[in-house]
Amino acid sequence: MQVEELVNQLFEKIKDEPCFMPYLYNAKNKSFDENKDWVYYSGPYWNELEAKAAVLTFITGQWLVSGENVARFENEYSKKFGFKSSVMVNSGSSANLVMISALKKRFRWNDGDEVIVSPVGFPTTVAPLVQNNLKPAFVDVTFSDLNFDLKEVDKKINSNTKAVLLSPVLGNPPDMDELGYICNKKKIILILDGCDSLGTKWKGKYLSDYAHVTSCSFYPAHHITTGEGGMVSSQDEELIHLARSFAWWGRDCYCVGSTNLTTKGACGKRFSKWLDDYHGILDHKYLFTQMGYNLKPLDMQGSIGLVQLKKIDEIHIKRREVKKRLEKIITKFLGGRVRILDEHSNAETSWFGLPIICEDYHLKHKLVDFLEKNRVQTRNYFAGNILLHPGYKHLDDAKSYKESSRVLDHVFFIGCYPGLSEEMITYIGKVFEKFVNL
Ligand SMILES: Cc1ncc(COP(=O)(O)O)c(C=O)c1O
């Protein structure tokens, strides 16, 4: 019997058992118990199909390292989002790291060159700049959308500025036309940390269409997940070749899966005279063109990604629907005291979370406390102003970014992911109602 058939039979037997993936969004025999269950801020939107794909890869794989499934996922992902090339890595943070390392090498940026970035967001958007001896040039946010203020971006650009690094807040972009105009006018590139914004569109096109290169995260809180995982994608194949090299020990060879078993390799000249300073023949696999890392994912992650990719359009629609419904409920009870972040009229945002902006510090903290006590998970908008944090305060003076410093006072988010069931949405409504009637 074929292994696939055996695995199918096994899953048919176990998939309806209460102990099988009991946390699933559509788990049978499991309904939400509002007296003890939590409503998470996010979570994987997967079922037995992803589990089956991973098990099959485990059983049939030998080394389990990045192979055919990762290569197929890279190709399918590129096709879906219109990239020429992508490289999968083991996290979104690793994606950002190899993306910036590759950009610096590709465009011959110098140490100390500047990249514009918001102080508000996730730390590993900023860290790879410093790790590559580049200077993060911070621009304060505007409370209208919590993204960096585009007028200030324009003013901040100087002769050392090489790029703008955008990380749309909870998936929601600023005015991409204006940002694109600024970058073109100043002849600098736009980099997208797209970890929170997979599927978001501007004027009907993916945000990545407006950027030179885009990263993504597949951590379970994100739009699609492979457990841990990330991707760097671009139309610039040379850039992706460099990113792959940084993620694969710094080597030049780019053979994946079965091409590893060919004598000539993907380059067609595997055994050649590759080194200027060595007279003989070298295997391309051991040609090192950068000081790299090992940030490769496992092949099981590739097989999970292939299944998840088929669900991305459904996930996009559901995230938007849930966001709208929760927005209505919360505004009914707390309208005037909180504002739910909205999208620009040209944007079709794939919301990472439901961003709630409170009228003041006290309301935010009372509300967060109440929601958590009632098992509705909340999250800060990540670090708030990253310059307030011990690992980052040496980079610049947090006080110069006043609006960014207000983010922790006013802003938090709750989940709006597709795994929220009807019962959970109703329960969130009840908790907000209870809060206003305290
Ligand atoms: C905007 C942004 N960039 C980067 C990352 C890092 O991704 P990962 O957790 O996969 O390392 C995150 C994580 O949530 C993020 O939100």
The ligand as an SDF file (V2000), in Angstrom:
LIG
                    3D

 16 16  0  0  0  0  0  0  0  0999 V2000
    6.2160   43.2080   11.9670 C   0  0  0  0  0  0  0  0  0  0  0  0
    6.9570   41.9890   12.4330 C   0  0  0  0  0  0  0  0  0  0  0  0
    8.1890   41.7540   11.9690 N   0  0  0  0  0  0  0  0  0  0  0  0
    8.8880   40.6620   12.3400 C   0  0  0  0  0  0  0  0  0  0  0  0
    8.3520   39.7400   13.2210 C   0  0  0  0  0  0  0  0  0  0  0  0
    9.1450   38.5400   13.6200 C   0  0  0  0  0  0  0  0  0  0  0  0
    8.5880   37.3430   13.1420 O   0  0  0  0  0  0  0  0  0  0  0  0
    8.9560   35.9580   13.8390 P   0  0  0  0  0  0  0  0  0  0  0  0
    8.1850   35.8740   15.1070 O   0  0  0  0  0  0  0  0  0  0  0  0
    8.5120   34.9220   12.8570 O   0  0  0  0  0  0  0  0  0  0  0  0
   10.4190   35.9560   14.0700 O   0  0  0  0  0  0  0  0  0  0  0  0
    7.0870   39.9500   13.7510 C   0  0  0  0  0  0  0  0  0  0  0  0
    6.5260   38.9780   14.7090 C   0  0  0  0  0  0  0  0  0  0  0  0
    5.4020   38.9220   15.0640 O   0  0  0  0  0  0  0  0  0  0  0  0
    6.3610   41.0980   13.3590 C   0  0  0  0  0  0  0  0  0  0  0  0
    5.1260   41.3390   13.8210 O   0  0  0  0  0  0  0  0  0  0  0  0
  1  2  1  0
  2  3  1  0
  2 15  2  0
  3  4  2  0
  4  5  1  0
  5  6  1  0
  5 12  2  0
  6  7  1  0
  7  8  1  0
  8  9  2  0
  8 10  1  0
  8 11  1  0
 12 13  1  0
 12 15  1  0
 13 14  2  0
 15 16  1  0
M  END
$$$$
